[in-house]
Amino acid sequence: MRTLRTRRWQTPARARAVRVGLAAAVLAATGALTVTFVSGGGQGSADAATRLSDYVPIEDVRANVVTPKPGPGAATGRFTVDCGVNRNGKFSPDNPVAQPGIRNGAEHLHDFVGNQAITADSSDADLAAGGTTCRNGDKSSYFWPVVRIDRSVRAGDDTVRQALANTSGSVVCPSVRSRMPAVPVAVKAAVDRRLAELDRAEVAANRRVLAVRGMNLQVNGEVLQGLRAQRSAAFAEIGDLIRSAGGRRPAGLVSLTDCDVSYDAIHASLSHGSEAGSANAQVRCPNVRDQLPGVPRRALAEVDRALAQLDRQVSVANQRLVAGRTSLLGPLRASRAAVLDRIAAALGRPGSLNALAGCSLDQRGDHPGAPPSSAPTASPTVSPSAPSGAPTASPTAGALPDPQGPNRELPGNTGTIVRPASVLIEYRGNPAGQVVAMPRFLRALTGDAKPTSRGPANARATWSCSGFADRLADRYPICPAGSRVQRVQDFPGCWDGRNTDSANHRDHLAFADRAKGACPQGFVAVPQLRITISYDIPRDVQTRGQYALDSFPEEDHNPFSDHNDFVNVNSTRTMNKIVTCLNRGATCRF
């Protein structure tokens, strides 16, 4: 039997009974639920809905793209990077930018180009050491949801709508303990108490969301805003505690601030079995950080170095899996055991961490490196190890399968993946003035994967056809003969000058003024990233509504849920080349 994933927080069995859908009334009120087509992916394993109302001939879309006129001293250059079209097949349902540390957090599959080491758990050091598909050595990560074609469409099946009508959401938060540095013994108890308070707040928030049948934007917003404020304050206090006792202030906790409301139970309710197989297996090892006691001051630096080395070992192993190398669990165990011995010795407890050396691959099936079903598997993290009295949760609710078979399908996201015909990655200047370098490890996203459950404020129209650069649609385009379906995704080009991420993954960046190109007050212009993805999709597939995005269940393949994510891992030298090219008004290609 395949290993099932579990979410960060789970719900009691009684609550699970109502977690199978979403408020269809909300969608119906928008007029989106008109003609419904449901696909079984050719195997009857899941439903993937599309609607003819979600498709529009591109000629019927009004010209709406505004190109500001360059002013004096404008940066008018253009720098393009060739990172390929994911021919190596790095696919993952992780979203390391929007949902770091959450396995299968996207609940849909992404194409990844550029950095080959990136997973939901990757540190900046892992990314810097990773390989890349980019020809100029750019180790940045660029990723977006896949597009699928499913010709097995049938009309009149309300399975998706009926399932959505009965769901309650659940709160999902990134794990903090799995990203902590060594905690000094002097403040260990205080840090544990603060983490336990976060656990209790998360459980309370989850109960509030579970009490609502369907989707309530007001409740979701209030719950998430409250959690964000509590987590932000707790992270600041934890950092101060650790630093005051001689430890290293935790890096990157701001990226773990934001929680989400998930409706992933809809996936499980629509799944009726799946074909054998697996895709992009990942190495999973027992978490070491949450098993450590307080660390003596003299050992803090050594333990932190060792923890970083353990992270790097897993990152390297995952990258080797993408490259097709599968005989790695034995060597990995040996190298982990050596590092764990160093940590145990530094703690004065030789041999105490031996049980944490073993790792496994988290996907079963026909992957040549998958261990047999009897092989030991690292237990999935359901809730962090917490002090006595902390709330616990059920380990079984909300379990989702990993991507299955040659098409790497997830329940609700079925059909054949369309490989892009081309991917154009370009950094552009600013029409109002010069640009400055992006900081390394800047996280950025554009669009919103959940405009239905979070509101449409951050969603962006991205759809077009080649030859129609003057218009973008929020529906799937039907292109004329000889024209390619395109997704044109612009990232914000203004930076706050300080932060590489923010609590909601957006506030450290901003879009320039649409008419003039100027950045908002307090922001500076940086190279503005645009990614244009082009597809050769048969025209009959377009007119029949048989291609669509992978999506979260509540979005039901909503074309307005298109999005793209980016982590800047360009070297300082390369980023300076980009800036120089743009500010000089040159056209550069690497």
ZAVOFI-983873 format. One line per field, with one value per residue (C-alpha): residue number from 1; residue in one letter; chain; x, y, z. Coordinates in Angstrom, 3 decimals. Example, Ala and Ser with C-alpha at 12.3 -4.5 7.8 and 13.67 -1.06 7.14 Angstrom:
BEGIN
num	c(1 2)
residuo	c(a s)
cadena	c(A A)
X	c(12.300 13.670)
Y	c(-4.500 -1.060)
Z	c(7.800 7.140)
% end
This chain:
BEGIN
num	c(1 2 3 4 5 6 7 8 9 10 11 12 13 14 15 16 17 18 19 20 21 22 23 24 25 26 27 28 29 30 31 32 33 34 35 36 37 38 39 40 41 42 43 44 45 46 47 48 49 50 51 52 53 54 55 56 57 58 59 60 61 62 63 64 65 66 67 68 69 70 71 72 73 74 75 76 77 78 79 80 81 82 83 84 85 86 87 88 89 90 91 92 93 94 95 96 97 98 99 100 101 102 103 104 105 106 107 108 109 110 111 112 113 114 115 116 117 118 119 120 121 122 123 124 125 126 127 128 129 130 131 132 133 134 135 136 137 138 139 140 141 142 143 144 145 146 147 148 149 150 151 152 153 154 155 156 157 158 159 160 161 162 163 164 165 166 167 168 169 170 171 172 173 174 175 176 177 178 179 180 181 182 183 184 185 186 187 188 189 190 191 192 193 194 195 196 197 198 199 200 201 202 203 204 205 206 207 208 209 210 211 212 213 214 215 216 217 218 219 220 221 222 223 224 225 226 227 228 229 230 231 232 233 234 235 236 237 238 239 240 241 242 243 244 245 246 247 248 249 250 251 252 253 254 255 256 257 258 259 260 261 262 263 264 265 266 267 268 269 270 271 272 273 274 275 276 277 278 279 280 281 282 283 284 285 286 287 288 289 290 291 292 293 294 295 296 297 298 299 300 301 302 303 304 305 306 307 308 309 310 311 312 313 314 315 316 317 318 319 320 321 322 323 324 325 326 327 328 329 330 331 332 333 334 335 336 337 338 339 340 341 342 343 344 345 346 347 348 349 350 351 352 353 354 355 356 357 358 359 360 361 362 363 364 365 366 367 368 369 370 371 372 373 374 375 376 377 378 379 380 381 382 383 384 385 386 387 388 389 390 391 392 393 394 395 396 397 398 399 400 401 402 403 404 405 406 407 408 409 410 411 412 413 414 415 416 417 418 419 420 421 422 423 424 425 426 427 428 429 430 431 432 433 434 435 436 437 438 439 440 441 442 443 444 445 446 447 448 449 450 451 452 453 454 455 456 457 458 459 460 461 462 463 464 465 466 467 468 469 470 471 472 473 474 475 476 477 478 479 480 481 482 483 484 485 486 487 488 489 490 491 492 493 494 495 496 497 498 499 500 501 502 503 504 505 506 507 508 509 510 511 512 513 514 515 516 517 518 519 520 521 522 523 524 525 526 527 528 529 530 531 532 533 534 535 536 537 538 539 540 541 542 543 544 545 546 547 548 549 550 551 552 553 554 555 556 557 558 559 560 561 562 563 564 565 566 567 568 569 570 571 572 573 574 575 576 577 578 579 580 581 582 583 584 585 586 587 588 589 590)
residuo	c(m r t l r t r r w q t p a r a r a v r v g l a a a v l a a t g a l t v t f v s g g g q g s a d a a t r l s d y v p i e d v r a n v v t p k p g p g a a t g r f t v d c g v n r n g k f s p d n p v a q p g i r n g a e h l h d f v g n q a i t a d s s d a d l a a g g t t c r n g d k s s y f w p v v r i d r s v r a g d d t v r q a l a n t s g s v v c p s v r s r m p a v p v a v k a a v d r r l a e l d r a e v a a n r r v l a v r g m n l q v n g e v l q g l r a q r s a a f a e i g d l i r s a g g r r p a g l v s l t d c d v s y d a i h a s l s h g s e a g s a n a q v r c p n v r d q l p g v p r r a l a e v d r a l a q l d r q v s v a n q r l v a g r t s l l g p l r a s r a a v l d r i a a a l g r p g s l n a l a g c s l d q r g d h p g a p p s s a p t a s p t v s p s a p s g a p t a s p t a g a l p d p q g p n r e l p g n t g t i v r p a s v l i e y r g n p a g q v v a m p r f l r a l t g d a k p t s r g p a n a r a t w s c s g f a d r l a d r y p i c p a g s r v q r v q d f p g c w d g r n t d s a n h r d h l a f a d r a k g a c p q g f v a v p q l r i t i s y d i p r d v q t r g q y a l d s f p e e d h n p f s d h n d f v n v n s t r t m n k i v t c l n r g a t c r f)
cadena	c(A A A A A A A A A A A A A A A A A A A A A A A A A A A A A A A A A A A A A A A A A A A A A A A A A A A A A A A A A A A A A A A A A A A A A A A A A A A A A A A A A A A A A A A A A A A A A A A A A A A A A A A A A A A A A A A A A A A A A A A A A A A A A A A A A A A A A A A A A A A A A A A A A A A A A A A A A A A A A A A A A A A A A A A A A A A A A A A A A A A A A A A A A A A A A A A A A A A A A A A A A A A A A A A A A A A A A A A A A A A A A A A A A A A A A A A A A A A A A A A A A A A A A A A A A A A A A A A A A A A A A A A A A A A A A A A A A A A A A A A A A A A A A A A A A A A A A A A A A A A A A A A A A A A A A A A A A A A A A A A A A A A A A A A A A A A A A A A A A A A A A A A A A A A A A A A A A A A A A A A A A A A A A A A A A A A A A A A A A A A A A A A A A A A A A A A A A A A A A A A A A A A A A A A A A A A A A A A A A A A A A A A A A A A A A A A A A A A A A A A A A A A A A A A A A A A A A A A A A A A A A A A A A A A A A A A A A A A A A A A A A A A A A A A A A A A A A A A A A A A A A A A A A A A A A A A A A A A A A A A A A A A A A A A A A A A A A A A A A A A A A A A A A A A A A A A A A A A A A A A A A A A A A A A A A A A A A A A A A A A A A A A A A A A A A A)
X	c(0.000 1.257 2.250 -0.277 0.703 -0.715 -1.329 0.339 -2.775 -5.431 -9.004 -11.011 -12.913 -16.259 -15.128 -13.701 -17.178 -18.020 -14.690 -15.584 -16.397 -16.852 -19.647 -20.924 -23.394 -20.520 -19.342 -22.866 -23.519 -20.691 -22.178 -19.121 -21.012 -22.818 -22.061 -20.023 -17.785 -16.188 -13.296 -12.079 -8.595 -9.248 -9.188 -12.192 -10.007 -10.936 -12.919 -11.489 -14.082 -13.938 -16.650 -17.119 -17.752 -14.111 -12.886 -12.888 -11.696 -8.738 -10.181 -13.091 -10.754 -10.261 -6.740 -5.879 -2.085 -0.664 2.995 4.205 6.278 9.923 10.940 14.355 16.943 14.655 16.080 14.898 17.046 16.053 17.980 16.781 17.755 17.316 16.408 14.658 11.101 11.466 12.579 14.233 10.785 11.135 7.520 6.322 3.139 5.281 5.271 8.515 7.602 3.952 3.940 7.489 7.909 4.530 4.715 2.201 1.086 -0.023 -2.341 -1.552 1.560 4.170 6.686 10.125 12.989 16.264 17.298 17.203 17.693 14.599 11.906 9.467 12.237 15.200 17.350 19.145 22.374 20.755 19.653 23.098 24.682 22.104 22.417 20.438 18.895 19.767 22.469 24.157 24.430 21.522 20.460 17.189 14.001 11.071 7.889 4.230 1.210 1.119 -1.455 -3.185 -5.198 -8.010 -10.084 -12.304 -14.905 -18.538 -21.291 -23.825 -21.868 -22.294 -19.876 -17.465 -20.183 -21.953 -18.727 -17.791 -21.158 -20.443 -16.909 -15.442 -11.897 -8.934 -6.043 -2.577 0.559 4.243 6.089 8.377 10.256 11.622 13.377 14.775 18.491 20.114 18.236 20.430 19.675 19.121 16.050 14.850 11.875 10.795 11.037 9.040 6.324 6.045 5.823 3.153 1.120 1.285 0.102 -2.918 -3.722 -3.584 -5.887 -8.381 -8.277 -8.798 -11.875 -13.364 -12.873 -14.190 -17.393 -18.259 -19.826 -18.611 -16.471 -16.758 -14.262 -14.794 -14.091 -11.094 -9.675 -10.152 -8.628 -5.579 -4.977 -5.075 -2.674 -0.313 -0.133 0.432 3.087 4.914 5.101 6.145 8.924 10.347 10.303 11.845 14.602 15.364 15.431 17.853 20.118 20.223 21.495 24.314 22.557 21.994 18.841 16.570 16.811 13.826 11.083 9.204 8.594 6.787 4.428 1.483 -1.047 -3.741 -7.220 -7.183 -10.054 -7.947 -10.529 -12.301 -9.396 -9.828 -13.592 -13.187 -10.443 -11.544 -8.148 -5.182 -2.830 0.485 3.492 5.147 6.720 9.718 10.191 11.801 14.024 12.377 14.412 13.386 13.476 16.427 15.766 12.635 14.363 17.210 17.364 18.650 22.169 25.051 26.414 29.831 28.208 25.808 27.998 28.990 25.369 24.203 26.913 25.931 22.220 23.021 25.100 22.169 19.955 22.537 22.789 19.049 19.093 21.894 20.078 16.872 18.743 20.319 16.853 15.755 18.833 17.855 20.325 18.498 21.065 21.529 19.729 22.627 25.300 22.937 22.339 26.079 26.787 23.870 25.035 28.456 26.965 24.480 27.368 29.029 25.886 25.445 29.079 28.702 25.671 27.601 25.188 27.077 24.815 21.608 20.615 21.349 17.663 17.407 19.933 17.586 15.750 13.339 11.780 8.293 6.683 6.012 5.297 7.423 10.172 13.353 14.709 11.611 12.175 9.979 6.745 8.324 11.096 11.023 9.633 10.178 6.944 5.101 4.944 1.402 2.121 5.411 6.847 5.497 5.902 3.522 0.036 0.305 -2.670 -2.412 -4.316 -5.434 -2.794 -5.250 -7.552 -6.911 -4.394 -3.608 -1.818 1.351 1.317 0.517 1.565 3.161 0.901 1.679 -1.995 -3.552 -7.241 -9.115 -6.089 -6.010 -5.008 -1.813 0.654 1.343 5.045 5.651 6.803 8.912 9.574 10.855 12.370 13.232 14.299 13.106 13.919 11.718 10.247 10.524 14.218 17.189 16.974 19.047 20.071 17.648 18.945 19.983 17.308 14.501 11.169 8.453 5.111 2.575 -1.108 -3.087 -3.699 -6.836 -8.892 -12.106 -11.221 -8.969 -10.615 -9.463 -7.314 -4.009 -5.217 -4.007 -5.099 -2.310 -3.793 -3.129 -2.131 1.047 0.546 -1.826 0.608 -1.779 -4.325 -4.506 -7.552 -8.695 -10.166 -8.546 -7.934 -9.062 -6.354 -6.570 -4.844 -1.056 -1.095 0.120 -1.681 0.369 0.609 2.291 3.166 4.612 6.203 6.297 9.275 9.536 11.332 11.186 15.000 15.291 13.509 13.762 10.351 7.416 4.757 2.260 4.994 3.882 4.442 8.194 7.446 5.020 3.922 4.912 2.252 0.456 0.360 3.748 5.871 6.943 7.381 5.307 6.875 9.399 10.156 12.968 12.869 14.558 14.766 11.161 10.714 8.365 7.847 6.024 5.042 3.842 1.976 1.093 -2.468 -4.672 -7.431 -10.195 -8.950 -9.250 -12.761 -14.028 -12.631 -10.306 -7.206 -6.920 -4.643 -3.984 -5.546 -6.587 -9.892 -12.025 -10.761 -12.010 -9.480 -10.336 -8.168 -8.018 -6.071 -2.977 0.219 3.993 6.727 10.396 13.421 16.384 19.588 21.520 25.074 25.991 28.073 25.202 22.690 25.066 25.287 21.493 21.291 23.987 22.276 18.886 20.173 22.139 19.092 20.784 19.331 21.282 20.914 22.715)
Y	c(0.000 3.475 5.888 8.688 12.220 13.911 17.580 19.697 19.671 16.987 16.744 14.238 11.515 13.132 16.369 14.484 13.447 17.016 17.808 16.808 19.966 23.745 26.304 25.825 28.617 31.092 30.011 29.770 33.365 34.478 32.717 30.505 27.244 27.137 24.227 21.639 19.059 16.445 14.236 11.007 11.337 8.351 6.023 6.935 7.759 11.384 14.308 17.344 19.925 22.524 24.873 26.200 29.611 29.529 29.691 32.727 33.384 35.692 37.939 38.681 40.027 43.773 45.185 45.896 45.788 49.184 49.878 53.025 55.437 55.510 58.712 60.374 57.974 54.967 51.456 50.131 47.031 43.396 40.389 36.879 33.556 30.107 27.568 25.099 23.747 21.123 18.341 16.690 16.296 18.031 18.087 18.634 19.496 21.500 25.296 26.405 30.116 30.286 27.182 26.445 23.295 21.845 18.656 18.542 21.982 23.055 20.050 20.424 19.865 22.460 22.586 23.538 24.986 26.376 25.134 21.348 21.066 22.978 21.293 22.609 22.252 23.782 26.311 29.160 27.191 24.201 26.383 27.957 24.504 23.089 22.373 24.189 23.786 27.392 27.748 30.703 28.942 30.874 28.793 30.634 28.602 29.340 27.269 27.343 24.967 22.501 22.542 19.274 17.980 15.544 14.478 12.185 14.821 14.134 16.663 16.836 15.246 17.264 15.194 18.054 20.562 18.195 17.393 21.041 21.871 19.857 20.772 22.469 23.792 23.134 25.312 24.444 26.120 25.567 23.628 25.828 23.194 21.588 24.859 25.859 26.289 24.824 26.172 27.104 25.096 28.289 29.265 25.861 25.752 29.286 28.564 25.353 27.217 29.797 27.094 25.278 28.506 28.600 24.988 25.829 28.909 26.825 24.169 26.842 28.436 25.061 24.386 27.709 26.977 23.419 24.771 26.471 24.335 25.618 28.698 31.914 34.536 36.652 33.771 32.644 36.156 36.729 33.360 33.780 37.384 36.423 33.531 35.707 38.298 35.655 33.818 36.992 38.112 34.647 34.385 37.734 36.692 33.285 34.927 37.327 34.498 32.388 35.304 36.495 33.076 33.041 31.157 32.007 33.962 31.725 32.650 32.661 32.381 35.203 32.781 30.454 33.113 32.715 29.905 28.883 27.378 24.151 22.302 19.309 16.780 17.304 15.522 12.441 12.396 12.351 9.722 6.171 4.563 5.299 3.538 2.264 4.485 7.496 10.753 12.638 10.672 12.622 11.535 11.801 11.592 11.855 15.419 16.003 19.537 18.732 15.794 17.825 18.889 22.302 22.730 23.881 27.270 25.820 23.393 25.771 26.557 22.922 21.700 24.389 23.426 19.784 20.511 22.464 19.526 17.149 19.455 19.561 15.776 15.442 18.238 16.549 13.204 14.738 16.363 13.028 11.468 14.036 13.095 9.406 8.205 5.948 3.893 6.450 5.428 3.315 5.985 8.630 6.667 6.297 9.993 11.002 8.623 10.275 13.761 12.597 11.117 14.535 16.189 13.566 13.960 17.749 17.238 14.811 11.992 9.553 7.325 9.059 10.023 6.768 6.064 9.197 8.065 6.014 7.634 6.420 7.483 8.833 7.490 3.864 2.106 1.668 4.145 2.068 3.497 2.941 0.662 -2.432 -2.022 -3.639 -1.059 1.260 4.672 7.913 8.760 11.688 14.780 15.343 17.862 18.998 17.343 19.454 19.655 17.701 19.157 20.529 19.721 16.747 15.820 12.815 11.451 10.142 12.921 14.782 12.267 12.870 10.602 11.790 12.292 9.016 7.301 8.566 11.640 12.425 12.825 14.037 13.590 16.285 17.100 14.508 14.165 14.399 17.131 19.522 20.283 23.913 24.505 27.364 29.253 32.809 34.164 37.822 40.528 43.963 47.504 50.286 53.097 55.629 55.253 53.021 49.668 48.256 44.655 42.155 40.667 37.035 34.606 37.086 35.233 36.468 35.339 36.689 35.919 34.006 30.277 30.797 33.786 31.958 31.281 34.331 36.873 38.171 41.130 39.493 37.477 38.549 37.936 35.955 34.172 35.135 33.786 34.359 37.348 39.032 40.730 43.641 41.614 39.342 37.331 35.884 32.943 30.181 31.501 29.882 30.845 31.102 28.504 28.804 30.692 29.219 29.369 31.565 32.466 35.846 36.261 39.543 39.676 42.827 45.028 47.153 46.104 47.535 47.650 45.448 42.081 38.951 37.721 38.904 37.356 37.070 36.598 39.824 42.969 43.181 43.687 45.836 46.368 49.597 52.114 50.681 53.941 55.486 52.625 54.416 52.412 53.230 55.428 53.490 51.004 50.894 49.456 46.088 43.978 43.078 39.403 38.274 34.611 33.741 30.079 28.934 25.711 23.840 22.763 21.343 23.753 21.195 20.717 24.467 24.796 21.792 23.077 20.120 21.854 23.411 24.276 22.022 23.814 23.726 21.848 24.899 26.659 23.814 24.675 28.367 30.089 33.188 31.089 31.079 31.986 31.744 31.655 32.603 32.466 34.576 32.536 34.507 35.164 38.733 38.900 37.770 40.070 43.007 42.053 42.068 45.514 46.961 45.572 47.009 50.417 50.789 49.954 46.910 43.584 40.740 36.989 34.383)
Z	c(0.000 -0.829 1.881 2.265 3.122 6.167 6.638 9.308 11.540 11.284 12.510 14.554 12.698 13.443 11.810 8.825 7.792 6.796 5.093 1.545 -0.367 -0.470 -0.731 -4.265 -3.579 -3.502 -6.924 -8.309 -7.270 -9.541 -12.533 -12.883 -12.565 -15.879 -18.197 -16.299 -17.953 -15.762 -16.742 -15.288 -16.660 -18.875 -15.884 -13.748 -10.783 -10.186 -11.504 -13.254 -14.173 -16.919 -18.185 -21.673 -20.100 -18.938 -22.554 -24.826 -28.394 -28.035 -30.745 -28.371 -25.670 -25.809 -25.991 -22.361 -21.983 -21.044 -21.797 -20.000 -22.080 -20.900 -19.161 -18.844 -17.437 -17.818 -17.678 -21.024 -21.372 -21.518 -20.182 -21.066 -19.527 -21.056 -18.369 -20.643 -20.517 -17.769 -20.109 -17.114 -15.529 -12.169 -11.013 -7.469 -5.543 -3.083 -3.119 -1.442 -1.685 -0.611 1.619 2.776 4.809 3.820 1.797 -1.073 0.072 -3.395 -3.869 -7.567 -9.637 -10.607 -13.447 -12.090 -14.132 -12.889 -9.466 -9.187 -5.421 -4.366 -2.270 0.324 2.942 1.096 2.931 1.182 1.530 -0.181 -3.081 -3.430 -3.653 -6.074 -9.763 -12.435 -15.877 -16.808 -19.425 -17.748 -14.393 -12.846 -9.830 -9.348 -9.116 -11.413 -11.101 -12.132 -12.168 -15.039 -17.827 -18.703 -21.663 -21.003 -23.992 -21.901 -21.136 -20.382 -19.703 -16.895 -14.047 -10.862 -8.748 -8.148 -7.346 -4.968 -3.146 -2.859 -1.297 1.861 2.903 5.908 5.661 7.918 9.008 7.710 9.082 8.305 10.984 13.066 15.059 11.913 10.996 14.388 15.077 18.180 21.212 24.199 27.317 29.303 27.228 26.049 28.425 27.511 23.781 24.201 26.093 23.316 20.660 22.678 22.774 18.968 18.847 20.974 18.886 15.734 17.151 18.230 14.784 13.165 15.289 14.265 10.558 10.896 12.429 9.133 6.422 3.076 2.652 4.627 3.496 6.597 8.982 6.947 6.903 10.620 11.518 9.288 10.303 13.971 13.476 11.460 14.237 16.932 14.972 14.014 17.651 18.815 16.221 17.279 20.937 20.203 18.185 21.021 23.572 21.565 20.723 24.336 25.421 22.863 20.086 16.447 15.728 13.608 9.932 7.631 10.249 8.533 5.664 8.095 9.445 7.117 7.515 5.072 5.013 3.066 1.449 0.496 1.693 -1.608 -3.290 -1.139 -1.641 -5.430 -5.525 -6.315 -6.629 -8.837 -11.142 -9.854 -10.165 -8.648 -9.665 -8.345 -5.159 -2.345 0.475 3.875 7.056 10.707 11.945 14.241 15.446 17.410 19.129 20.573 24.211 25.197 23.826 26.062 25.042 24.183 21.680 19.905 16.901 16.370 16.547 14.120 11.631 11.938 11.449 8.287 7.064 7.611 5.560 2.792 2.664 2.063 -0.529 -2.476 -2.321 -3.668 -6.515 -7.403 -7.529 -10.120 -12.152 -12.008 -9.402 -6.974 -5.015 -2.297 0.899 2.210 1.714 3.061 6.245 6.785 6.266 8.520 11.235 11.281 11.653 14.305 16.265 16.239 17.553 20.271 21.320 21.475 23.725 25.919 25.013 22.730 20.655 21.704 18.142 16.312 15.646 13.479 10.856 8.646 5.718 3.050 -0.221 0.329 -2.865 -3.781 -7.019 -10.111 -9.247 -9.483 -6.254 -4.149 -1.164 -0.787 1.131 4.182 4.365 7.378 6.668 8.511 10.277 8.704 10.840 12.010 14.694 16.151 19.190 21.992 25.740 27.920 27.830 24.287 22.025 19.729 16.596 14.602 12.187 9.606 8.447 5.237 3.900 0.231 -2.199 -3.844 -7.632 -9.382 -12.580 -15.787 -15.819 -12.171 -11.366 -8.140 -7.319 -9.206 -11.389 -14.132 -17.756 -19.760 -18.824 -21.697 -21.861 -22.816 -26.360 -25.017 -21.798 -22.075 -18.850 -19.097 -16.682 -17.722 -16.678 -15.353 -17.480 -14.647 -13.843 -13.106 -11.351 -8.493 -7.862 -6.379 -3.127 -3.324 -2.065 -2.685 -2.754 -5.094 -6.403 -8.849 -9.168 -6.564 -6.482 -4.363 -5.560 -4.598 -0.956 -0.396 -2.653 -6.057 -4.947 -5.910 -8.913 -12.350 -15.917 -17.603 -20.625 -24.231 -27.639 -29.607 -31.878 -29.418 -27.033 -26.540 -24.547 -21.522 -20.461 -17.153 -19.082 -21.121 -24.644 -27.870 -30.333 -34.117 -36.251 -36.071 -32.756 -29.467 -26.136 -23.798 -20.123 -19.588 -15.920 -14.659 -11.216 -9.059 -9.924 -6.779 -3.558 -0.041 0.081 3.176 3.158 1.045 2.221 4.326 6.509 3.632 0.981 -0.755 1.340 0.675 -3.027 -5.008 -8.582 -10.287 -11.276 -14.286 -16.230 -15.428 -14.119 -10.930 -7.726 -4.630 -1.971 0.105 -2.703 -5.251 -8.762 -9.299 -12.463 -13.227 -14.038 -16.799 -17.680 -20.905 -21.273 -24.701 -25.545 -28.725 -27.907 -30.695 -31.602 -31.135 -27.557 -27.058 -28.503 -26.513 -23.234 -22.751 -21.416 -17.975 -15.071 -12.140 -9.181 -5.562 -5.188 -4.413 -7.541 -9.769 -12.515 -12.407 -15.068 -12.815 -10.266 -12.484 -10.626 -10.747 -8.085 -8.013 -5.747 -6.855 -6.595 -9.189 -8.103 -7.208 -10.380 -12.621 -10.967 -11.484 -15.171 -15.366 -13.751 -16.013 -19.118 -18.157 -17.118 -20.353 -22.462 -23.978 -25.083 -23.501 -23.675 -21.603)
% end
